[in-house]
Amino acid sequence: MEVEIKTWLADIKQAITEINLFLPDKKDFYAFQRDLKTKRAIERNIEIIGEAVNRIIKAYPEIPITNARKIIDTRNRIIHGYDSVSEDIIWAIVVRELGNLETEVDKLLKK
């Protein structure tokens, strides 16, 4: 695997790790809603994930990343449509989707 791909995958892994560190204990949505710094930190890491996925699929479209287009679209929405980003959507991504992405990234990094 190319060095640049491993770098981008490592960036995704690091962003997921940071999101998990920032999350309130017991993944409490209401605590998340009340904590502006945590929301912004998580949004920033989702931006990083989206940008890394975008670079990977542009350079190597054969690399399988589930929901790659949705990940990129979410990044774009946070950056360009920041005023329309829903806390509910961000929360759903974090609690439902990041674990699957982390598993995929771990498998790809082992190749």
Contact map, one row per residue, 1 for C-alpha under 8 A:
111011000000000000000000000000000000000000000000000000000000000000000000000000000000000000000000000000000000001
111111000000000000000000000000000000000000000000000000000000000000000000000000000000000000000000000000000000000
111111100000000000000000000000000000000000000000000000000000000000000000000000000000000000000000000000000000000
011111110000000000000000000000000000000000000000000000000000000000000000000000000000000000000000000000000000000
111111111000000000000000000000000000000000000000000000010000000000000000000000000000000000000000000000000000000
111111111100000000000000000000000000000000000000000000000000000000000000000000000000000000000000000000000000100
001111111110000000000000000000000000000000000000000000000000000000000000000000000000000000000000000000000000000
000111111111000000000000000000000000000000000000000110110000000000000000000000000000000000000000000000000000000
000011111111100000000000000000000000000000000000000100000000000000000000000000000000000000000000000000001001100
000001111111110000000000000000000000000000000000000000000000000000000000000000000000000000000000000000000000100
000000111111111000000000000000000000000000000001100100000000000000000000000000000000000000000000000000000000000
000000011111111100000000000000000000000000000001100110000000000000000000000000000000000000000000000001001000000
000000001111111110000000000000000000000000000000000000000000000000000000000000000000000000000000000001001100000
000000000111111111000000000000000000000000000000000000000000000000000000000000000000000000000000000000000000000
000000000011111111100000000000000000000000001101100000000000000000000000000000000000000000000000000000000000000
000000000001111111110000000000000000000000001000100000000000000000000000000000000000000000000000010001000000000
000000000000111111111000000000000000000000000000000000000000000000000000000000000000000000000000000000000000000
000000000000011111111100000000000000000001001000000000000000000000000000000000000000000000000000000000000000000
000000000000001111111110000000000000000011001000000000000000000000000000000000000000000000000100000000000000000
000000000000000111111110000000000000000000000000000000000000000000000000000000000000000000000000000000000000000
000000000000000011111110000000000000000000000000000000000000000000000000000000000000000000000000000000000000000
000000000000000001111111000000000000010011000000000000000000000000000000000000000000000000000000000000000000000
000000000000000000111111101000010000010000000000000000000000000000000000000000000000000000000000000000000000000
000000000000000000000111111100110000000000000000000000000000000000000000000000000000000000000000000000000000000
000000000000000000000011111100000000000000000000000000000000000000000000000000000000000000000000000000000000000
000000000000000000000001111100000000000000000000000000000000000000000000000000000000000000000000000000000000000
000000000000000000000011111110010000000000000000000000000000000000000000000000000000000000000010000000000000000
000000000000000000000001111111110000000000000000000000000000000000000000000000000000000000000000000000000000000
000000000000000000000000001111111000000000000000000000000000000000000000000000000000000000100000000000000000000
000000000000000000000000000111111100000000000000000000000000000000000000000000000000000000000000000000000000000
000000000000000000000001000111111110000000000000000000000000000000000000000000000000000000000000000000000000000
000000000000000000000011001111111111011000000000000000000000000000000000000000000000000000000000000000000000000
000000000000000000000000000011111111001000000000000000000000000000000000000000000000001000000000000000000000000
000000000000000000000000000001111111000000000000000000000000000000000000000000000000000000000000000000000000000
000000000000000000000000000000111111111000000000000000000000000000000000000000000000000000000000000000000000000
000000000000000000000000000000011111111100000000000000000000000000000000000000000000000000000000000000000000000
000000000000000000000000000000000011111110000000000000000000000000000000000000000000000000000000000000000000000
000000000000000000000110000000010011111111000000000000000000000000000000000000000000000000000000000000000000000
000000000000000000000000000000011011111111100000000000000000000000000000000000000000000000000000000000000000000
000000000000000000000000000000000001111111110000000000000000000000000000000000000000000000000000000000000000000
000000000000000000100100000000000000111111111000000000000000000000000000000000000000000000000000000000000000000
000000000000000001100100000000000000011111111100000000000000000000000000000000000000000000000000000000000000000
000000000000000000000000000000000000001111111110000000000000000000000000000001000000000001000000000000000000000
000000000000000000000000000000000000000111111111000000000000000000000000000000000000000000000000000000000000000
000000000000001101100000000000000000000011111111100000000000000000000000000000000000000000000000000000000000000
000000000000001000000000000000000000000001111111110000000000000000000000011000000000000000000000000000000000000
000000000000000000000000000000000000000000111111111000000000000000000000011101100000000000000000000000000000000
000000000011001000000000000000000000000000011111111100000000000000000000001000000000000000000000000000000000000
000000000011001100000000000000000000000000001111111110000000000000000010001000000000000000000000000000000000000
000000000000000000000000000000000000000000000111111111000000000000000011111100000000000000000000000000000000000
000000000000000000000000000000000000000000000011111111100000000000000001001000000000000000000000000000000000000
000000011011000000000000000000000000000000000001111111110000000000000000000000000000000000000000000000000000000
000000010001000000000000000000000000000000000000111111111000000010010011000000000000000000000000000000000000000
000000000000000000000000000000000000000000000000011111111100000000010001000000000000000000000000000000000000000
000000010000000000000000000000000000000000000000001111111110000000000000000000000000000000000000000000000000000
000010010000000000000000000000000000000000000000000111111111101000000000000000000000000000000000000000000000000
000000000000000000000000000000000000000000000000000011111111111000010000000000000000000000000000000000000000000
000000000000000000000000000000000000000000000000000001111111100000000000000000000000000000000000000000000000000
000000000000000000000000000000000000000000000000000000111111100000000000000000000000000000000000000000000000000
000000000000000000000000000000000000000000000000000000011111111000000000000000000000000000000000000000000000000
000000000000000000000000000000000000000000000000000000011111111100000000000000000000000000000000000000000000000
000000000000000000000000000000000000000000000000000000001001111100000000000000000000000000000000000000000000000
000000000000000000000000000000000000000000000000000000011001111110000000000000000000000000000000000000000000000
000000000000000000000000000000000000000000000000000000000000111111000000000000000000000000000000000000000000000
000000000000000000000000000000000000000000000000000010000000001111110000000000000000000000000000000010010000000
000000000000000000000000000000000000000000000000000000000000000111110000000000000000000000000000000010000000000
000000000000000000000000000000000000000000000000000000000000000011111110000000000000000000000000000000000000000
000000000000000000000000000000000000000000000000000011001000000011111111000000000000000000000000000000000000000
000000000000000000000000000000000000000000000000000000000000000000111111100000000000000000000000000000000000000
000000000000000000000000000000000000000000000000000000000000000000111111110000000000000000000000000000000000000
000000000000000000000000000000000000000000000000110010000000000000111111111000000000000000000000000000000000000
000000000000000000000000000000000000000000000000011011000000000000011111111100000000000000000000000000000000000
000000000000000000000000000000000000000000000000010000000000000000001111111110000000000000000000000000000000000
000000000000000000000000000000000000000000000110010000000000000000000111111111000000000000000000000000000000000
000000000000000000000000000000000000000000000111111000000000000000000011111111100000000000000000000000000000000
000000000000000000000000000000000000000000000010010000000000000000000001111111111000000000000000000000000000000
000000000000000000000000000000000000000000000000000000000000000000000000111111111101100000000000000000000000000
000000000000000000000000000000000000000000100010000000000000000000000000011111111101100000000000000000000000000
000000000000000000000000000000000000000000000010000000000000000000000000001111111100000000000000000000000000000
000000000000000000000000000000000000000000000000000000000000000000000000000111111100000000000000000000000000000
000000000000000000000000000000000000000000000000000000000000000000000000000111111111100000000000000000000000000
000000000000000000000000000000000000000000000000000000000000000000000000000011111111100000000000000000000000000
000000000000000000000000000000000000000000000000000000000000000000000000000000001111100000000000000000000000000
000000000000000000000000000000000000000000000000000000000000000000000000000011001111110000000000000000000000000
000000000000000000000000000000000000000000000000000000000000000000000000000011001111111011000000000000000000000
000000000000000000000000000000000000000000000000000000000000000000000000000000000001111111000000000000000000000
000000000000000000000000000000001000000000000000000000000000000000000000000000000000111111100000000000000000000
000000000000000000000000000000000000000000000000000000000000000000000000000000000000011111110000000000000000000
000000000000000000000000000000000000000000000000000000000000000000000000000000000000111111111000000000000000000
000000000000000000000000000000000000000000100000000000000000000000000000000000000000111111111100000000000000000
000000000000000000000000000010000000000000000000000000000000000000000000000000000000001111111110000000000000000
000000000000000000000000000000000000000000000000000000000000000000000000000000000000000111111111100000000000000
000000000000000000000000000000000000000000000000000000000000000000000000000000000000000011111111110000000000000
000000000000000000100000000000000000000000000000000000000000000000000000000000000000000001111111110000000000000
000000000000000000000000001000000000000000000000000000000000000000000000000000000000000000111111111000000000000
000000000000000000000000000000000000000000000000000000000000000000000000000000000000000000011111111100000000000
000000000000000000000000000000000000000000000000000000000000000000000000000000000000000000011111111110000000000
000000000000000100000000000000000000000000000000000000000000000000000000000000000000000000001111111111000000000
000000000000000000000000000000000000000000000000000000000000000000000000000000000000000000000011111111100000000
000000000000000000000000000000000000000000000000000000000000000000000000000000000000000000000001111111110000000
000000000000000000000000000000000000000000000000000000000000000011000000000000000000000000000000111111111000000
000000000001100100000000000000000000000000000000000000000000000000000000000000000000000000000000011111111100000
000000000000000000000000000000000000000000000000000000000000000000000000000000000000000000000000001111111110000
000000000000000000000000000000000000000000000000000000000000000010000000000000000000000000000000000111111111000
000000001001100000000000000000000000000000000000000000000000000000000000000000000000000000000000000011111111100
000000000000100000000000000000000000000000000000000000000000000000000000000000000000000000000000000001111111110
000000000000000000000000000000000000000000000000000000000000000000000000000000000000000000000000000000111111111
000000001000000000000000000000000000000000000000000000000000000000000000000000000000000000000000000000011111111
000001001100000000000000000000000000000000000000000000000000000000000000000000000000000000000000000000001111111
000000000000000000000000000000000000000000000000000000000000000000000000000000000000000000000000000000000111111
100000000000000000000000000000000000000000000000000000000000000000000000000000000000000000000000000000000011111
